[in-house]
Amino acid sequence: MSMFKTVRGMRDLLPKDAEKMRHAQQVARDLAVLYGYEEILTPVVESYELLAAKSGEEIRQRMYIFTDLGGRKVALRPEFTASVARLVATQLRNAPKPLKLFSVGSLYRYDEPQYGRSREFWQANYELMGSDKPEADAEILSITSHLLKELGLHNYCFKIGHVGILRGILNQEGIIEEQQNHIMQMLDKKRCEEALSTIKQFGASQQCVAVLKRIFETQGKAAFNILKKTEKTVQAYESGVVAVENLRQILMLATTSDKFETLIEPGFARGLEYYTGMIFEAYVPKLNSALCGGGRYDKLIELYGGEPTPAVGVAQGLDRIILAMEKQKTKLKIRKEKRTIVIPVSAEMKTNALKIASVLREAMIPTEIDIVGRSVSKALSDADRRKVSYAIIVGPEELKEGKIVLRNLTTREQQIIGIKNLVKDLKALD
Ligand code: AMP
């Protein structure tokens, strides 16, 4: 037994799990094309400064940070948005807007490993740069819902809020951004009481504390009712009212093309600091952790030295989406390729078997060849165990007449057919 195992928090994806992951990635990629998002590939290693700039206390503390051999302080990416924003601030600075960019890949966070949480995980990420209109936020919600639906999930619910409500109130109260970030982190962890007493310490008015208290108590599925109620609650705070109206427009647009369940939570905060507008997460029943997270971040590209560029995006957590698919017993819509194996009956038949295998591969038919010199019966039972569909048995008798034995490993029927027609015959079979 080897002493080596995966590093804590890292996982191997064996063929069955890798197949699910590849499938989810492919569906995400197909949707990117469908909505006009172009795929980019950015590095796993980025400068620490870039990643730390606006990711929020929690993620900052959980980054894999190291110094490379050239003495640079670098980190493994904990999210995609910083890399995409870097690109838009540099190489894509003059690219016509809106820019729609898609990425899929692995991310790294030193989180405490548990069900649905590991230190290496996968996301599909969609970013829409260059529009501050509610249509853009609505599109990001629609893509997210479309992906979950396309992967066969049902009963999913979007928890939605708007950072502008809380920040609007806190700004008007003269609470500086750094203190606001601190409060948002507490709210992300649902530590509302602690947040309220901290807000008092920061010098907020009694009115503010009362308004926030009411906001923290407000949540519900009837989106437009909740928004009406929230608008009333925040009426003394002008930019809070603007934020509520913005959220109303986004939801109106998003729900005209697609119906999905929503849970509106005006006091909802997410760990990432760069959000400026609508924020959301998607959940399914019986899985406590979020499948996806996203929102609007209008200041990040500027912060990286780019042109002021409003932006909105979503990160879909593919590992958790796959867990949700398993929970809901979703059938994978994976097309099973017909697989074949060529088995020479004796050592003399090896070169003929190789020739036949290469003809089949040229025709793009997945073909293995027996490479351990097993007897025909052993090779057949092994192929059967591995769910290969057809065996092509190459023997001297048939070969003399330009033929082989084709065996269906499911029905166990076999027939002798001409090598010339093998590709055509195999393609015609189920
Ligand atoms: P975030 O970038 O924090 O908004 O996360 C977006 C999505 O990535 C979450 O909704 C999760 O599905 C997924 N995710 C984040 N952290 C982890 C983790 N440690 N393990 C697995 N999935 C994660």
Boltz pocket constraint, residues with backbone or C-beta under 6 A from the ligand:
constraints:
  - pocket:
      binder: B
      contacts: [[A, 78], [A, 79], [A, 109], [A, 111], [A, 116], [A, 117], [A, 118], [A, 119], [A, 120], [A, 121], [A, 122], [A, 123], [A, 282], [A, 290], [A, 291], [A, 292], [A, 293], [A, 294], [A, 315], [A, 316], [A, 317], [A, 318], [A, 319], [A, 320], [A, 321]]
      max_distance: 6.0
